[in-house]
């Protein structure tokens, strides 16, 4: 599994078998380093949290000025973009400090303790190699940007570009401080030595790489990335390190360009919706809105056979429309339903299997972060993606309901009292403000009332008011941890997008994308053959790279091919996102499955038998969505 899919950020350093504070009282130098890390980490986390709050306030002021005062603030978007780059980099630093960058640890967890400890150290030293190598280039890039001024504010563009070297430098410092916490000095030195030997070996072999031509793509961007990801190196750094190696050792392209590509990938204003929707999802849970929706569905369907399983499917559908974070969705719903479902005789393994399946089902429900990412990297209208994503999820939900009906058709519900209509109506009235939020968000974007970024701010204000005035649940003490968690998760996601953007650019410059277009376009079966291959490819990519990295890396390459073959871009987006979701939540590599097990406190082995029926149902639903384009584009 990964250390983090979309989960909370620990309040302190994350111990592991290899990275942990030593037993007993630390030595004086070690104690000083620990105190320095704690002080510096708190300062960076506070700055990142403040940036999230400022971005929310800035966008809210822009909305009020435009729609309320009819006097738009012309510099608001420009300032938001500058601050967003700083938010992304400082958030990445917070995530790096806590070891919260997305990484694949399914194989790592099966290694022997000694090997696992060494690989944990390499997960620090290999990113350090990239950070220290890239830092001088990032500084040079920021200096060059000083000659460009922003159109509205009239300030040097280096104010934004400086975020990259500052973020890289702070991550390097945090990496060194994390090494100081390794429980074995010998293991830390061995990790440093192996990393140094790898770098020295590649530099010594540098003259051999250019004559290999595009075989270097296979060597660096396939083999290198795969080895790094399987070894547990954070995915963002696996992408970045291998791209840096490819550009620096096998081409005459300047590494300087990589800094620009990374900044371009991370600083799109549309991506500002990522942290805002993450924060909105946390608000939904904190204010009790999610629990109100679940309670209403449970009172409505709880007395039928398999009723709470239907509630789980419906609740994930509704909550996914306002959270955008799968782990947040599951964490909001599972504690409310699992105890009662276990009391009714449901097996824990079946519960986490269904929870994982609903996570895959709801990947296309707006405002999914994956939808926002697809729109950002491909240029497809996000409003169209939001409109097209609702019905495909219903199709997959119907296939899951069919499996639930078959498995629970003989369940004894004679001892379960049906909720009276008065109770159902009361729970509906309580849940109505929460149920209205996803419809408000979707309507505002689809009707063009507000942009994707603006509507997330509107959702935040709505959730705050609902928590204060209606549900009377608003814990002010949780706001700072929530803002820090938002910055950390957003930084982890955006660093992946930046690294994957640089890798995609390297692939394009090599001519690979043109060759891929030729091969994919010549597949037997035309558009249908291309769709089948895409489905299989994204199932595999979703299980290995997770959703957003897979989408960012391959969507810019494959979407133009789909368009050439006559496949509607929104239809293709729905199919690839759902295929990626199947891979993301299917064992043995799907990290979403292990996240569901962690949230449900169930051993992953217990759900293996039950999950395949749900995955087969989802695959049938995916085939229907792929075969019937109207399901995706009928309401555009």
N, C-alpha and C positions, 0 to 999 in steps of 0.2 A: 504494500500500500504506500501511499505518500504520507509524509509527515503532516501535510495540511492540504485539504481540498478547498475548503472555504471556512475553516474553523477558527476558533478564538486564538488570540495571541497570548501566550503565557505571560504572567506578570513578572517573571524573572528568567534567568538563564535556563535553558532546557537541558536537563541532564540526560545522558545516555550511557551505554556501556563504555563508550570511549571518550565522551566529552562530559565531564562532571567534576564537581569540586571534590577534592580529596577528602578522605575521612579525617575527622578531628579538626582541630584548629589549624588554619592555613599558616604557612610561614609569612614573615613580614613582607617580603617582596610580592608574594602571591596575594596577600591581603590588600596591599596597595593597588595591585592590578585589578582585583575584583571590585574594589571601591571605585576606581577610575572608570571601569566598564559600567558599573551601575549608575554613576553620576552622568557619564556621557550618554548612556543609553536612555536615561530618563529625560535628559535635555532634548535629544533628537526626537524621542517619542512625543514629547510635549509640543515641539515645533511642528511635527507632522500633524498632530491632532488639531493644532491651531489653524493650520492651512486648510484642513477639511472644513472647519467651522467658518473660516473666512470665505472659502469658495461658495459655501451654501448661502451666506449672507450677501455676497457679491451678486450671485445669480438672482437671488430674491429681489434685491434692489433693482436689478436690470428689468425683471418682470414687472415690478410695480411702476417703474419709470415708463416702460413702453406701453403697458396696457392701462395703467391707472392714470398717469400724468400725461400720456401721449407725447413724451419727450425722452426718447431713448438715450441712454448713456453710450456714446459712440466708442469709448475706450474700455468698456466693461469686458467685452469678449477678449480683447488683447491682454488685459491684465489677468484675466482668468486663465489664459493660456500660459502666461509666464509663471504664475503661481502653481499651475497644474504640473509643470515640469519639475518644480521643486518638491511638490507633494509626492510625485511618482518616485523620485530618487530618494527622498528621505524615508518614504514608506518602504522602499526596497532595503534601506539600511536597517530599519526596525525589524523587518522580516529576516534579514541575514543574521542579525544579532541573536534572534531566537531560533534559528534553524528552521524557519517557517516557509522558506521558498519551496515551491512544488517540486517533489522528487519522487522517483519510483523506488520503493523499498521492499517490494514483494520478494525479490530474490535476495536482497540484503538480509532480510529477517531470517532466511534459511541458512545463512553462512555460519561457520563456527564462530564462537565468541572472539577468538583472536583475529580472524580475518575480518569479522564485522567491525571490530574496533579500528583496524587499520583503514578499512574503507570509509569509516566515519571521519577519520582524520583527513583522508584524501578528498572527502567532500568539502573540506575547508581549504586545503592547500592548493587544489587545482583551481577553484575560483580565485584564490589569491594570486596565482600565476597570471590569470587574465586581468585581474584588477590592476596589478602593479605594471603589467605590460601596457595596458590601455590608458593608464592615467596620464602619462606625458602627452599622448596624442589628444586626449580629451581637453587638456589644458591648452594645447596649441589651437584646437578647434574653437574653444571659447574666446581666445585672443583674436582669431580671425573674424569672429562674429561681431567684434567691437566696431568694425567699419560699416556695419549695417544698422540702420535706425528703424525703429518700429513706426508704422504710418500714423497711428493715432496718438500714442504717448510721446513719440519723438525721442525715445531713449535708445541706448545701444542694445542690440540684440544679445550681447554678451550677458546681460542680466538673466536671460533665460538659459543660454548655453552654459553658463557657469554652474548650473545645477548638476550637470553630468560629472565634471571632474570632482566637485565637492562630494557627490554621492559615491562615486567610485573610491575616492580617498577614504571616506568614512567607513565604507564597507571593508576596505583593506585593513584599516585600523581595528575594526571589530573582529575581522578574521584572525589577526594576530593576538588579540585579547582572548578570543575563543581558544586558540591554541594553548594559551597560558593556563587554561582550565582543564586541559586534557589530563586524565588521571595518571598517564604514564609518559614521562619525559622522553623515554626511549622511543615510544610509538610516535610521538609528535616529531621527533628528529628523523625517524625513518620515513614518515610521510613527506616531510620537507625534502629529504634526500631523494626519494623516488620521484617526486615532482620535478626537482632540479635535474635529475638524470634524464627524465623524459624530455624536458625542454632542451637540454644540451644535446641529446641524441637527435632530436628533430632538426636543430640548427646545424649539426654536423652533416646530416643527410640532405640539407636544403638543395644542393646542386642536382640531386637526383629527381626532384619533384617536377620542375617545369617541363622536361621532355615527356612526362606521362600524360600531359594534356588533360582531357576531361575524366581520365581515370582517377584524378585527384578528387573529383566529386565523390566517387565511390569510397575512396580512402578516408577523406576527412569528414564529409557531410553525411555519409551513411554509416560507415564502419566506426569512425571516431565518435559520432553522436550516440550510436547504439551502445558502444562499450561504456561511454561515460554515463548514460542514463541508467543502464543496467547496474552499474557500479554504485549508484546512489548519488551521483553528482546532481545538484539541483538543475532542473531542465533548462532554465534560463542561461546558466553558466555553461552547460554542455553545448547549447547552440552557439553562444558567444565565443567560447574557447576554440571550438572546431572551425567556426567561420574565420576567426582571427588567424588560426593556423593555415587555413586554405589560402586566404588572401596574402598572408605574409611570406609563405614558403613556396607556393606554386604559381603565383601570378606576379605581374609587375604593377598591379593596381595598388595605389597608396592606401595604407591602413587608415589614413586620415578620413577617407570617405566613410569608413565604418561608423565613426563617431556621428557623422551627419545622418546616416541611415537610421541609427538607433534613436537619435533624438526625433527624427521625423516620425518613426513608428510610435513613439511614446507620447507625442505632444499634440495629436489631433484633438481638437476641442470636443468632438463628439464622444471621445473616450472619457471625458469628465463625468459622463453618466455612470461609469463603473463605480467609483467610490460613493457617489450619491445614492445609487440603488443598493449598494452594500449597506450603507448606513440606514437607509429606509427599511431594509429587511430586519436589521437589529432593532429598530424602533417598533416594528410590527410585533416582534416577540416581547419586547419590554413593556409595551403598553397593554398587553393582553388581547390585542385584536385577533391574533392567530387563534388563541384559545377560544375566543367567542365564536369564530367561524366553525371550529371543530365541534364545539358543544352543540351548535345548531344541527349540523349534519348528523351527529350521533343521535340526537333526539328524534330525528326524522327517519333514519334507516337502521337504528341500532337493534330493532326487534325482529328484523327479517333474517333469514339464513345467510350467513356470511356478511351480515349488515355492516359490521365495523370494518371489514375489508373494503367494502364499497366506500365507506366513509374515508378510509385512508387514501383511496384513489381520488375521490372528489376533493378532499382537503389539500392534497398535494397539488391538484390542478388549480385550486383557488389561490393558495398561498404562493405558488410559483409566479403568479401574475403580479405580485407586488414585492417579492424578495429579490429575485435574480441570483440568489446563492443557494445551491442545492443542499449544502450542509446545513445552512440556516433553516431551509424548509424542513428538512428531516428532523433537525433538533427541536423545531417548534411543534411538530406533530407527534412524533414517536412517544414522548413522555406522557402525552395526553391520552393516547389510545392503547399503548401496549399493555399496561397493567390490566385493564378491563378485558382485552382480547385474550390475555393469558388466563384470566379467571374463567373465561368461557371455553377453555381447553385448546386454544390455538398454540401450536408448537413455536418456540422462539425462532427456530430456523426458518419456518414459513413466514414469520413476521418480517424478518430482515430481508428475506428474498423478495417479498412484495414491496417493501420499502425501497429496495434498490431498483426494482422494475418501474415503480412510479417515478423515481428520479430520472430514469432514461426516457420515460413517456413525456415528461413535462419540459424537455430541453427547448422546445420551440414556443413555449408560452411566453408572451411578452410580459414584462420587459427583460427577457433573458439576456444575461451578459454575453452569451454566445451570439445572439442575434445582433446586438450592438456591435460586437467585434466584426462579424461578417460584413455589416454595412460599412464599417470603417475601412476595412482592407480591400473591399471589392467595389465600393461605390454604389452598391444596390441600395435603393431607398429603404431607410429603416422603417418608415411608416408602412411601406408595402410589406416588409418582413413581419412587422407586428400584426398586420391584418391577415397575412397568410399563415401565421403560426398557430392559430387557435384551433382550426378544424383538424389538422393532422394529429394534434395531441388528443382530440376527442376520439379519433379513429383508433389510436393505440390504446386509449383508455377503455374503449369498448372491447377490444381483444382481451385486455386484462380482466375485465368484468366477466367475460365468458369463462375464463379459467377459474375465477373465484366461484362462479355459479356451479361449475362442475365439481370443484373440490368440496364445497360446503352444502351441496344440494340435500344431503341427508343429516345435516346438523340439527340437533335437538334444541329447539328454542322455546319449548313449552314453559320453562321456568323464567323466561325473560318477559317482564311486563312492558307492554307497549306504552310509550309516552302519550299522555292525553294531549288532545289538540291544543288545550290551553297552554300547556308547557311548551309545546312546539312553537306556538305563536310567540310566546314570551322570549324563547331563545332566539327566534328569528328577529324579533325587534331589537334584541341586544346585539345580535351579529350584523344587523343591517348596515350600520356605518362602516364596519370593516368590509363587508361584502361589496359595498359600493366603490371602494378605493380602486380595485383593479379595473373596473369599468370606466371610472373617471380617467385613469391613466391611459387606457387604450383609446378612449374616445378623443382625448385631447391631442394625442399624437396622430391618430389616423385622420382626424378632421382638420389637422393643420393649425389647431388653436395654439399649440406650444411645441417647441422642439423636444427631442428626446431628453436632452439635458435639463431643459426648463421644467418639464413635467415631473422629473424626479424631485426637483426642489418643491414643486407644488405638493407632491405626495408627502414629503417630509413635513411640511407645514400642516397638512391635513392630519397626519399621524400624531403630531405633537398636540394639536388641538383636541383630537379625539381622546388621546390619553389623559389630558388634563381635565377636560370638561365632561366627557361621556363615561369613560371607563375608570377614571380616577386612579390610574396607575401610571405614575411617572417618577421613577427613581432618579433624581438629579445626580446622585453619587455614581451612577453607572454611565453617565454621559462621557466622561473622559476615557474610561476603558473602551467604550464603544467607538469613540473617535480614533483611538490608537489602533484598535482592531481593524477599523475601516482603512486606515492609512497603510497598515502592514499588508493586508490582503490585496489592496489595490496596487501597492508597489510591487508585490510578487507577480501579479498578473501583467502589469505594464512592462516590467523588465523582460518578461517572456516575449511580449509583443515587440519590444524594441529589438531584442536579439534575433527573433524570428524574421523581423523585417530586414535586418542586415543579411541574414542567411538567404532569404528569398531574393534579395537584390544580387547577391553573389551568384545564385543559380541562374538568374536572368542574364547577367553579364557573361556567363560561361557559354550561353547558347543552349543550355539544357532545357529551358522552358519551351523554346521553339521546337526542339527535338521531341519533347514530351507531347506537345500539341500535335505533331505529325504522327507519332505512334498511336496516341489515344484516338485521334481522328480517324485512323485507318483500322480501328478495331472492327472485327466482324460484327454485324448486327446494327451498325450505325449508332443512333442515339440510344437504342435499347441496350446494346452491348456496352456502350460507354457508361450508362447508368448502373448496370450490374457490376462492372469493375469498380466504379466509384464507391458503391455501397460496401463491397468487400474491403476495399482499401481503407475507407474511413472507419470501419469496424476495427480493423487492426490498428490503425493510427490512434483511434480513440483509446484503446486499451494500453498502448505503449507511451504515447505522448500526452495524454489527457486532451480535453476538448479544445481549449483556446489555443495552445501551441499548434495542434494539428490544423486547426482552421486558419490561423495566421500564416502558417508556412505554405500550405497547399492551396488554399482558396484562390489567391491571386493567380496561380498557375492554371487551375482547372476550370474556373468559372468562364473565362473567355472561350475555352474549348467547348463547354456546354452550350454557350450562346451560338457559336458557329454551327453546332449540330442541330440548332432549333429548339433547344430545351430552355424553357423560361427560367430566368435567374432565380426567381423566388421559389419555384418548384424545385430546382436543383438545390437551393439552400436548405429547404425543409428536409429533403432526402438525405443530404450529407450530414446535417446536424443530428437527425434521428439515428443515422448509422453510427456516427461518432458516439452518441449517447449509449447505444447498445454496447459498444466496446468499453466505454468508460465505466459501466456498471456491471459488466459480466466478468466473473472470475475465469481464470486464476489471476489475470493481470489487471483487471479493471479496478482502478483505485476507488471509484465511487462505491463499489460493493463493500470494501473494507471500511470505508467511512460510515456506511450504514450499520455495519456490525459494531463499530466502536460506539456509535450513538445509541444503538439498541442494547449494548452490553451483552452481545451474543458472540460465541465462538464462531469464526468464519466457516469452520467445517460443518456446522449444524445447518447452514443455509444452502450448501452446495447441491443437495438432492432436490430441494424444492424450487430453486431458482430457474432451472432449465425449462420448466413448463412455462413460466412467465416470459422468459427470453424468447422461446419459440413463438409465443403469442405476439410479442412485440415485433418479431421478424415478419410474421404474417401481416401485421398492421403496416409495417414499413413497406412491404411489397405492394400492398394496396395503394398507399400514398404515392409510391413511385410509378405505379401503373396508371393512376388516375390523376392527371395534372390538375383537374378542376378542384380537387380537395385543397390544393395549396393556393390556387390563383382565382378561384371562383368568386371571391368577395373583394377582389382588388378594384 
